[in-house]
Every structure is written in structure tokens, then in C-alpha cells.
Amino acid sequence: MTFRSLRPLLAAAALGVAACAGGARPADPAAAPAADPSLAGPQGEVERTTFAPDLNVVLLAMTRLPTGIYYRDIDIGTGVPAAPGREVLVSYVANLADGTEVDRTEPGARPLAFTVGDGVVIRGWDLGVRGMRVGGTRQLVVPSRYAYGTRGTAKVPPNAVMVFVLRLDGVR
């Protein structure tokens, strides 16, 4: 499955979960990322953001962590869960809230490898990938504070809320 083919899947998933009262929750409560109350982020940044329709961000159908990071499991996966101290292999697509794609794992390329909790990737990924199972796909909406912050990058403006679709390809 390529990430270009994920857009229709995301659209169908968004329509399905938008109809659910009270929003979607992970099928397995133990699979939810661990919330760290000491990392409580500012209220409202994500909620005030307007998302491009193609991203299919439905906040009411997502789980909000105390940090302000939102996540929704598109596919739960059945393999080993991602946990702090474990190396994970992740394929991804990264978008700005306006729908501009800023990065992705190229089709056929090796997934990105990092150890959860080591601070090698943005904090939103370190927190948002926890509990995912191998084979799972998750949409993350990450406030700027847990993405690229006030500095941004060459492709990401300062204070940008980011939307990621992550696929967990492996855990070691």
C-alpha cells in the first residue's frame, strides 16, 4: 500500500468515525499511548486550527492526550507494540494543516528507525507512536510545541500544527 492510496482510506475512515457519538477510542485500552501529565500543553492550539479537507482530521473522532496531541488509529495492527526504549521502524507522511505535504517515506525506501523516548525525533512522535502495534496505521495531529516549535524548518513554518500518518513497520 502506498501513501497516495491512503487518502481515500482516510476519507472513508473519517466519514465512518465522524458518525460515532463521543468519538473513537482505541479497541484495546492498553494500546493507548501513555499520557504524561507533566507535559500538559496549551489548550486550544489544535482546536483553533483549520485543517484541509483532504487531511480528514476529525478531532471529535480522535483521542486527545494531555499534551494536546490527538491520535486516531486507522488500522490497529496486531504485532508487537511500540514502547519507550524499543527501536521502531516507521513509514510516514507529514503535512501542514493546510494540506501541504512537507515530507514522506518514499515508496520502496527503508522506514525511519528510532528508539522511542530517546529524543531523536520530534516529541510528538515519541509520545504519539507509543502503543501502536506493528502493522498499524495512526493519524497524529501534533501541536507546534511538540513538532517544530517557534523555529520551524526549511519546509515547516514556525508555530505550525502538523498532521502525520504513521505506519508502524517493525519493533526491535
Protein Blocks (a to p, Z undefined) as FASTA:
>chain_A
ZZklmmmmmmmmmmmmmmpghiaadfblklpccddfkloccehklmmpccdfklopafkl
pccdfkopacddfbgbjadcddehiacddddddddfkopafbdcdehiacddddehklma
cfklmmmmgopaghiacdddddfklmnmjnopmklcghiacddddddfbdZZ
